[in-house]
Amino acid sequence: MNYWLFKSEPSTWGWSDQLAKGETGEEWDGVRNYQARNFMREMKLGDRGFFYHSQKEKAVVGIIEVCAEVHPDSKADDPRWECVDIKAVRSFTVPVTLDQIKADPRLSDMVLVKSSRLSVQPVTEEEFQTICALGKTQAD
């Protein structure tokens, strides 16, 4: 299993919106960055990831699961843009902020720390476990 981080502005699509989609999940559309799209091409069913609120909150707030592998983005006119579908698994007991992540030496090499603007990014298993522990949230 691989791990990922999906960033979204809560005013556009927040964790509560993702939770409301239930088991069917939702297409992670609108990504217009080649590197982020290429990461989605690597995703497999069952991969887990973090749902991250960007902008003001800047925190990991939930765990998601990939529920449909890469396919054309239904909102794009250009066939180069693809996406995956994700569903909510569980909310974080305590959100883990970007400041907490940056302050933890175990997370110093995390893509979120080094390239915080990328909207879809990989997370190592160790980073996933560490952030879940910081958020007092069950990882599996």
Secondary structure as UniProt FT lines:
FT   STRAND          3..8
FT   TURN            10..12
FT   HELIX           15..20
FT   HELIX           22..24
FT   STRAND          26..27
FT   HELIX           34..42
FT   TURN            45..46
FT   STRAND          48..53
FT   TURN            55..56
FT   STRAND          59..72
FT   TURN            74..75
FT   TURN            79..80
FT   STRAND          82..97
FT   HELIX           98..103
FT   HELIX           105..107
FT   TURN            108..109
FT   HELIX           111..114
FT   TURN            116..117
FT   STRAND          120..123
FT   HELIX           125..134
FT   TURN            135..136
//
